[in-house]
Amino acid sequence: MSPYSYKMVIAVRDDLKMSKGKTAVQVAHAAVNCSLISSKSDKKLFKAWYDEGQKKVALRVNDLEELFVLKYKAESERLVSSVITDAGQTELAPGTVTCIGIGPAKEEIIDRLTGDLKLL
């Protein structure tokens, strides 16, 4: 088992075929949003995750439908989540949903939701 007990995941839509740079920026948006939400909603959990080194894992989902299925699963577990939409200034049309951040949360809860997804 990993030495971490908390983590965050970011699941990116594979069907968009974003460039590496675009993908990195979208993942960063999700991580920052989830961090901000968590730091306000559950300070104790946020601190534990932060103090452990802020473990993050980037995963892939096939398409928008799979991303929203993941969103509903996260909501049913009452996990912090943030769906990221693009501003449309470079590669994508404005409002395109690119990824979702989930957590930070206990690793075993996140793994139940995302354990079958492939690494980015």
N, C-alpha and C positions, 0 to 999 in steps of 0.2 A: 504493500500500500504506500501511496505517496506520503511524504512528510507533511503535506498540506491538508487542512481540513476544510478549507474554503476556496472557491474559485469563481471565476466569471467566464462565460463563453460568449463568443460572437459567432453567429451563423450567417454566412454570406451566400447570396443567391448565385448558383453556378451557371444558370442560364443566361446571365447578363454578359458574361465574358469580358468583365472589366479588366483594364490594364492593371499591372501590379501596383503601380502608384495610386491609382484610383481606389483599388481594393484596400490598400493600406490606410488611406485617408478615411474611408467609410468605416473600417474597423475601429480606427481611433475615435471617430465621432461616437460610435456605440459605447466604447469603453468609458469615455469621458461622461457621457450622459448617464450611464448606469452608476458610475462612481458618484456623481453629483446627487442623483436621486437617493442612493443608498446612504450617503453621508448625512442626509437630512432625515430619512425615514427610519433608519435603524443604526444609530451611531455605534452601538456596541458591536454589531456584526461587521460594519464597515471597518472599524478599528482592528478587529481580529484578522480580517482579510488583509488589510493594509500592512499590519505588523508581520504577517507571514510572508510578505513579498509580492502581494497583488497578483496571484496566479491567474493567468488568462489563457484560454485555448481558442484558437480560430478553427471553425468548422465550416462545412458546406451543406447547404440545402439545395435541392434540385431547382426549385422555382418558388414563385410567390405563394402558391397554395401551401406548400410544405412549410414555408416560413410562418404563415399565419396559424397553421396547426400547432407549431411549436409555441407561438405566442399564447394561444389559448391554453396549452398545457402549463406554461409558466404561470399564467394568471390563476389557473386552478390550484396551483401550489402556493399562491400568494408570493411569488418571487418578483423582484424588481425586473422590469424589462423595458427596452427602448427600441422601437422600430425606427430605422433611419431612412429618411427620404432625401434624395439628391436635389440640389438646387438647380441643376440643369445647365451649368455654365461651361461644362467641358464635354464629357462623353455621353451623357444620358439625358433623356428628356426631363424637364422639371417635374418633380413629384414622384419620380421612380423610386420605389422601395428597394433598397439595396441589401440591407442586413438587419439583424436583430441582436441586441445585447441582452444577456440574461445573467442576473446576479449582481454582485457577489452573493453566494449562498453556500450552504453546506455542500461539499463535493458530492456526497452520495445522492442528494436530492437532484442536483443538476445532472449527474450521470444517469439517473433513471429516465430523464427526459431526453438526453442528447447522446447517450452511450452508443447508439446505432449509427450516428452520423460520422462521416469521414473527415479527417483533418483537411484543412485548406491547403 
